[in-house]
Amino acid sequence: MRELETNMQLSGLTASELAERLGISADDVTRSLAMDNPNPLHVWMVRDALETAVREAGKEPVPYSSMTEANRKKAAEWFGAGDYR
């Protein structure tokens, strides 16, 4: 998903730094960013952490086209995604 990659760039974080914040591996972060058979829960974790990191960097995150607040409820029902901001 292009929005994840753009927000990653805006955040100024590396995959390792983001992984450390989330308690997952850098490989999990990379798979989530590339949408390369990622764990869906990790994708939501990365999404939320990037939103926070971009704001911490003094920037405005790029809005998400499919990982919207409206879809968060569905994600919670499907695979237990919470709010990781």
FIZA-680714 format. One record per residue: x, y negated, z negated of N, C-alpha, C in turn. Coordinates in steps of 0.1 Angstrom, whole numbers, plus 5000, padded with zeros to 4 digits. Atoms other than C-alpha are relative to their C-alpha. Layout:
N
XYZXYZXYZ ...
% end
This chain:
85
500850125000500050005000500949885000 499150124998501649685012499949904988 500250095011500249484982501050044989 499149965011502249694957501549965004 498650034996505549644977500249854999 499950155000504849264980500149964985 500050045014504149234943501350054993 498849955005507249444935501149895003 499050104996509349184955499849874991 500350125008507648894937500450014985 499749975014508249054903501549984997 498650015002512049054908500650124993 499549885007512249394891500550105009 499649884992514049704903499050114996 500849885003512350044904500350054986 499649955013514350144874499549914988 500550095010513349834854498550024998 501449985002509749894861499750134994 500149865006510050264853500250004985 499750015014511550174820498849944992 501150075006508649944812498850104998 501249915000506150224820500250134994 499749875006507950524806499850115010 500049904989507950704840501449995007 498750004993510850784863500049895011 499950094988512150544890499550075012 500649934988511250814915498549995000 501550025001507650794903499649875005 500250144996507750424908500149995015 499750004986509250464943498950075008 501149934993506650724953498749925000 501250075001503850504940500049885010 499950124991505150194960499850045014 500149954986505450404992498850085002 501249914999502250594985500450135006 499549884995504250904991499650114990 500549895009502151174974500249964985 499850035014502150984941498950054991 501049975010500351064909499149885000 500950115000497250844911500049914987 499950085012497550744875501349915000 498850084999501150624881499849885009 500350114991499850404910499349894993 500750115007497450224887500949944989 499150055009500150194861501049905006 499150084993502550044886499349875004 500950114996499749814899499949904989 500250095011499049674865501349934995 498750065005502649634854500649905009 499650104990503449454886499349874999 500950125002500549214881500649924988 499550075011501949124847501449955002 498750054998505549104858500149885010 500050114991504748874887499649874993 500450115008502948644863501149954991 498950035009505848664839501149925007 499050074991508048544868499549875004 500550134997505848244871499449995014 500649994986504248354904498650064999 501449944999500748464915500150135007 500049884993500348824924499150005012 500849984988499048924958498850084996 501249925004495449044954500050145007 500149864994494749414960498750025007 501249984992492349524987499250124996 500849885004491449864974500150034985 499849985015492849874938499449884993 500750115006490349624926499550034986 500649985013488849574892498750085002 501349924997485549714907500450155001 499649864999487450034915500750064988 499349955012489150064881499150104993 500949915007486050224866500050145007 499949884993486050484893501350084997 498749935002489750554888500050054986 500149955013489050594851499350134999 500849884999486450844858500750125007 499449904992488451034884501350064993 498849945005491851064867500549924987 499750065013491750864834500849885000 499250124999493350544846499449904990 500450115009493250264820500449875005 499550134996494349914820501449994994 498650005004498149894818500749875001 499450134999498749524819500549964987 
% end
